[in-house]
């Protein structure tokens, strides 16, 4: 991959990482909880965002917001039962 392809991919990944950081800040999530978010680029130039390890309550908040945004008015909402561990 040439350097320009990498730069373009990195710019897109950085913008996306900044967008998710801003959303988490708007939810009141502290920086220490989302500090693992990193832009990354594959060897072919494809942009990705590594989300790292997020607390379960933060992921639940994000999932709830995504369900609200993705559900058109009047549509049925499918709720997936959260996984419960069988370990004791």
N, C-alpha and C positions, 0 to 999 in steps of 0.2 A: 504494500500500500504506500502511496506517496504521502508526503508530509501534509499536503493540503487536505487530502481525504481524512487524515487523522484529525487535523485541526477542526474541520467541519463537524466531524462526529463528536469530538470533545466539546465543541461549543453547544451542540444540541443536547448532549448528555448533561452538561453543566446547567443549561437553562432548565431542563427537566428536574434536575436535583434541586435547584433553587426554588422551583415551583412547589415541589412537595414539602420543602422546608418551610416555605411561607404558609402553606396550608396547615402544617403542624403547629407553627407559631400561632396562627389564628385560632387553633383549638386550645391554646394554652399549654401546649406540650413544651417542656423545658429542653434546652439545647443538649443537656447531658443525656436525654433519652433518644434523641435523633442524631447524635454526633457521628454515627456510623454510615450515614448517607454519603455516597461517593459517586461521582460521574466516572464512567469507564468506557473504553472503546475496544471492540474486538479487533483481531488481527486483520479483518476484512474492512474495518472502518465503521462497523455498525455501533451506534450509540446505545448504551445501557446505563441504568442507575442501580447501583448496589444499595439496597435499603438497610443492610446490616441487621442487627437484632433490635427489634422494637418491642416495648412492653405490650403484653396482651391487651390491656385496657385501651391503649392507643390504637392498636389494630382494630379493636371492636368499634371504636369511635369512627375510624376511617371507613370501615365496612358499613356502618349505619348511614353515614353521609353518602356513600356511593349508592346504596340501595335507594335512598331518597331521590337522588339525582337521576338514577337510571330507570325509575319507575314512573311511567306516564300516569297522569291523573286517571283514576278509575280502573287501572290495571290490577290484576291480582298479584300479590306479592308472595313469592315462595321463600319461606324461611327454612334454612338448614340448621338442624339442631346442632349446637356446639358439641365438639368431641369431649367426652368425659373419660378420664383415665380410669383404668381398672386396677391400677397399682394402688397398693395401700401401704 
